[in-house]
């Protein structure tokens, strides 16, 4: 363009070079391209996620392992045993007031303890010297895997020298073990709106507890609970065990403490002879070690119920702090 040209001619030159008004295509093309790129990225990410999920789904998944059941009669289990002191370990996980009178007791690993289902039953345990002892389940052992049982030192000493510390054993549930006395029911902090009953001296594993015909739910501490209560009593309590015994006790009172019923678990029914007994703590801890019996000559002791617990400290099993790591999630 010649600057010396008249203004009209300059205008004509600029007129040809003026920026034209852009149509929708000119403005929209870059936006469309951007949208297309974004959509491609989204599709790519989705495809990668789908491939990842497909690969994850293709990985073998380990199904939750069913917890082993409480040891049953007729089933022989191979494992090993250590020993501990019930009082020093913090007391009975089954809520008993202490160890059995004869000091013959055992704690099971959490799987075989089965959230309190094993409380009060008995095991026959055979050690490396060929002797067999009968022990009552009174506690759980947090660090113990399946097959590891933890007995009292008195029971252990009849199977092996306590200095051994850990020995192989076989064990099975006792069938209709001899009972130390009639059924007892322990209750604490109960009222007409909340009822929790701990059966004692039932021998075999219990499968059902009913009050006035209504089923109670078993708790991990050995108690059977009616969360909404059962009224002011007296109650009719019916127990059923794995051997098919169905025993009904009449006239059970709503009161804290321990009631002796006068009814034997294997007798079927009865009642009306309850006595309220109080619990107390003794101050002595049994320390004498039992001498091992000659091989194959040990007579099984009669089964015993829970009694008052000694309180002096003694060496117990390791603290139940072992945690099981959760499997990594894909």
C-alpha positions in Angstrom: 0.0 0.0 0.0 1.3 3.5 -1.0 1.0 6.0 1.9 0.8 8.7 -0.7 -2.4 7.3 -2.0 -5.6 9.3 -1.5 -7.5 8.2 1.7 -10.2 6.6 -0.4 -7.8 4.3 -2.1 -6.1 3.5 1.3 -9.5 2.5 2.5 -10.1 0.3 -0.4 -6.8 -1.6 0.3 -7.7 -2.1 4.0 -11.1 -3.1 3.1 -9.6 -6.2 1.3 -7.4 -7.1 4.3 -10.0 -6.5 7.1 -10.4 -9.5 9.4 -13.5 -11.4 8.4 -16.2 -12.3 10.9 -15.6 -16.0 11.9 -18.4 -18.4 11.5 -19.4 -21.1 14.1 -17.2 -23.6 12.4 -14.1 -21.5 12.7 -14.8 -20.9 16.5 -16.1 -24.4 17.2 -13.5 -26.5 15.5 -10.9 -26.1 18.3 -13.5 -26.7 21.0 -14.6 -29.8 19.1 -11.1 -31.0 18.9 -10.6 -30.4 22.6 -13.8 -32.3 23.5 -12.7 -35.2 21.2 -9.3 -35.3 22.9 -10.9 -35.3 26.4 -13.3 -38.0 25.4 -10.4 -40.1 24.1 -8.5 -39.7 27.4 -11.7 -40.7 29.4 -12.2 -43.7 27.2 -8.5 -44.7 27.5 -8.6 -44.3 31.3 -11.8 -46.4 31.5 -10.3 -49.1 29.3 -7.2 -49.2 31.5 -9.4 -49.4 34.6 -11.5 -52.2 33.0 -8.3 -54.1 32.2 -7.1 -53.6 35.7 -10.3 -54.8 37.2 -10.4 -57.8 34.8 -6.9 -58.7 35.9 -7.8 -58.2 39.5 -10.8 -60.4 39.1 -8.7 -63.0 37.4 -6.4 -63.2 40.4 -7.2 -66.2 42.7 -9.3 -65.0 45.6 -8.9 -66.9 48.9 -12.3 -67.6 50.4 -12.6 -67.0 54.1 -11.7 -70.2 55.9 -14.5 -71.6 58.1 -13.6 -71.6 61.7 -12.9 -75.1 63.2 -15.7 -76.3 65.4 -15.5 -77.0 69.1 -13.8 -80.4 69.6 -16.5 -83.0 69.4 -16.8 -86.5 70.9 -15.3 -89.2 68.7 -12.9 -86.7 67.0 -9.3 -87.1 67.9 -7.1 -84.0 67.5 -3.3 -84.0 67.3 -1.5 -80.9 68.6 0.7 -79.7 71.5 0.3 -78.2 74.9 1.9 -75.6 77.1 0.8 -74.6 80.6 -0.3 -71.4 82.3 -1.8 -70.1 85.6 -5.5 -69.0 85.3 -5.4 -66.4 88.1 -2.1 -64.8 86.8 -3.5 -64.6 83.3 -6.5 -62.5 84.4 -9.1 -65.1 85.2 -11.6 -67.2 83.4 -12.7 -66.2 79.9 -15.8 -68.2 80.6 -16.7 -66.0 83.6 -16.2 -68.7 86.2 -15.2 -67.5 89.6 -11.9 -69.3 89.4 -10.2 -72.6 88.6 -11.9 -76.0 89.1 -11.4 -77.4 92.6 -8.9 -80.1 91.3 -6.8 -77.6 89.4 -7.3 -79.5 86.1 -8.2 -77.0 83.4 -7.5 -75.9 79.9 -7.7 -72.9 77.6 -8.4 -73.3 73.9 -7.3 -71.2 70.9 -9.9 -68.7 69.7 -11.1 -70.9 66.8 -11.8 -74.0 68.9 -13.1 -71.8 71.8 -15.6 -70.7 69.3 -16.8 -67.5 71.0 -17.6 -69.2 74.3 -19.3 -72.3 72.9 -16.6 -74.6 74.5 -17.1 -73.1 78.0 -17.6 -75.8 80.6 -17.0 -78.8 78.5 -14.2 -81.3 79.2 -11.3 -82.7 77.2 -9.4 -86.0 77.6 -5.8 -85.2 76.8 -3.1 -87.9 76.2 0.6 -86.9 76.5 3.9 -88.3 75.3 4.2 -90.5 78.4 0.9 -92.3 77.5 -1.0 -90.8 80.4 -4.4 -89.3 80.0 -5.9 -86.4 82.0 -9.3 -84.8 82.0 -9.4 -81.0 82.0 -12.3 -78.5 81.9 -12.4 -75.7 79.4 -12.4 -72.5 81.4 -10.6 -69.9 79.2 -9.5 -68.9 75.7 -5.9 -68.5 74.6 -5.5 -65.6 72.2 -2.0 -66.6 70.9 -2.8 -70.3 70.5 -3.5 -71.5 66.9 -5.7 -74.5 66.2 -4.2 -77.6 67.9 -2.4 -75.6 70.6 -4.0 -76.1 74.0 -2.9 -74.4 77.2 -3.4 -76.5 80.3 -2.8 -75.9 84.0 0.6 -76.8 85.2 -0.9 -79.5 87.4 -2.5 -81.2 84.4 0.7 -80.7 82.3 2.9 -82.3 84.9 0.9 -85.6 84.6 1.8 -85.8 80.9 5.4 -84.5 80.9 8.1 -82.8 82.9 7.1 -79.1 83.2 10.6 -78.2 82.3 9.8 -79.4 78.8 7.4 -76.5 78.4 5.8 -77.6 75.2 4.9 -81.3 74.3 2.9 -83.1 71.7 -0.6 -84.4 72.7 -3.8 -85.8 71.3 -7.1 -84.6 72.7 -10.9 -85.2 72.3 -14.1 -84.1 74.0 -15.2 -86.2 76.9 -18.7 -87.8 76.7 -21.0 -87.3 79.6 -18.2 -86.5 82.1 -18.8 -87.1 85.8 -20.1 -83.9 87.3 -19.0 -82.4 90.6 -22.5 -81.5 91.7 -25.9 -80.2 90.5 -26.4 -77.4 88.0 -25.6 -73.9 89.1 -26.7 -70.6 87.6 -24.6 -67.5 88.0 -26.2 -64.0 87.4 -24.8 -60.5 87.7 -26.6 -57.1 87.5 -29.8 -58.7 86.2 -33.3 -57.2 86.3 -36.7 -57.8 84.7 -35.5 -56.0 81.6 -32.1 -57.8 81.2 -31.2 -61.4 82.0 -27.8 -63.1 81.6 -27.3 -66.6 82.9 -24.1 -68.6 83.2 -24.8 -72.3 83.5 -22.2 -74.3 85.6 -21.7 -78.1 85.9 -23.3 -79.0 82.6 -20.5 -81.3 81.5 -21.1 -81.6 77.7 -21.1 -78.6 75.3 -24.4 -76.8 75.5 -26.3 -76.1 72.3 -29.3 -74.3 73.7 -30.5 -72.4 76.8 -34.2 -71.3 77.1 -35.9 -69.3 79.8 -39.7 -69.8 80.0 -39.5 -71.3 76.5 -37.7 -68.4 74.9 -34.2 -69.1 73.5 -31.3 -67.0 74.8 -28.3 -66.0 72.8 -24.8 -67.2 73.8 -22.1 -64.6 74.5 -18.4 -65.0 74.1 -17.9 -64.9 77.9 -20.1 -68.0 78.5 -23.3 -66.2 79.5 -26.6 -66.7 77.8 -28.6 -63.5 77.4 -32.1 -62.3 77.0 -31.5 -58.7 76.0 -35.1 -57.7 76.7 -35.3 -59.6 79.9 -37.7 -62.2 80.9 -39.7 -60.5 83.7 -39.3 -60.8 87.4 -39.1 -64.6 87.7 -39.0 -67.2 89.0 -38.0 -68.9 85.8 -38.1 -72.2 84.1 -34.7 -72.8 82.5 -34.1 -75.5 79.9 -30.7 -76.7 78.9 -29.8 -78.9 75.9 -26.4 -80.4 75.2 -24.7 -82.1 72.3 -25.5 -85.5 73.7 -29.2 -84.8 73.5 -29.8 -84.2 77.2 -32.7 -81.8 77.8 -32.9 -80.7 81.4 -35.4 -78.4 82.8 -34.9 -76.5 86.1 -37.9 -74.8 87.7 -38.0 -72.0 90.2 -34.8 -70.2 89.2 -34.8 -66.8 91.0 -34.0 -63.4 89.5 -31.1 -62.5 91.7 -27.4 -61.7 91.4 -25.0 -64.3 92.6 -24.8 -68.1 92.1 -27.8 -70.4 92.7 -27.3 -74.1 93.3 -30.3 -75.9 91.8 -30.2 -79.4 93.2 -30.8 -80.7 89.7 -28.3 -82.9 87.9 -27.7 -82.0 84.2 -28.3 -85.7 83.2 -31.4 -86.1 85.3 -33.9 -84.5 82.9 -35.8 -82.1 85.2 -36.4 -80.8 88.7 -36.1 -77.8 90.8 -37.4 -75.9 93.8 -34.3 -76.5 95.9 -32.3 -73.5 94.8 -29.9 -71.9 97.3 -28.2 -68.6 96.7 -24.4 -68.9 97.3 -22.0 -66.0 97.5 -18.6 -66.0 95.8 -15.4 -65.0 97.5 -11.8 -64.8 96.5 -9.2 -66.9 98.3 -5.7 -65.6 98.9 -3.7 -68.7 98.3 -2.4 -69.9 95.0 -1.7 -73.7 94.6 2.0 -74.0 93.9 2.7 -77.7 94.5 3.6 -79.7 91.4 1.9 -83.0 90.9 4.2 -85.9 90.4 3.8 -87.7 87.0 1.8 -90.9 87.4 3.3 -94.2 86.0 2.7 -94.8 82.4 -0.8 -96.0 81.5 -1.9 -96.1 85.1 -3.5 -92.7 85.5 -7.1 -92.8 86.6 -9.2 -90.0 85.0 -10.3 -87.6 87.8 -14.0 -86.7 88.0 -15.0 -83.6 86.3 -15.2 -80.5 88.5 -17.0 -77.2 88.4 -15.6 -73.7 88.8 -14.7 -72.6 92.3 -13.1 -69.5 93.9 -10.0 -68.2 92.1 -6.6 -67.7 93.8 -5.3 -64.2 93.3 -1.5 -64.4 93.8 0.6 -63.7 90.7 2.3 -66.5 88.8 3.9 -66.9 85.5 1.2 -67.2 82.9 1.1 -67.6 79.1 2.1 -64.8 76.8 -0.3 -61.9 76.7 -3.1 -62.4 74.1 -1.9 -59.7 71.7 -1.2 -61.6 68.6 -3.0 -60.0 65.7 -3.8 -61.6 62.3 -2.9 -59.3 59.4 -5.7 -58.7 56.9 -4.8 -60.0 53.4 -3.8 -57.2 50.9 -6.7 -56.0 48.9 -6.4 -55.8 45.1 
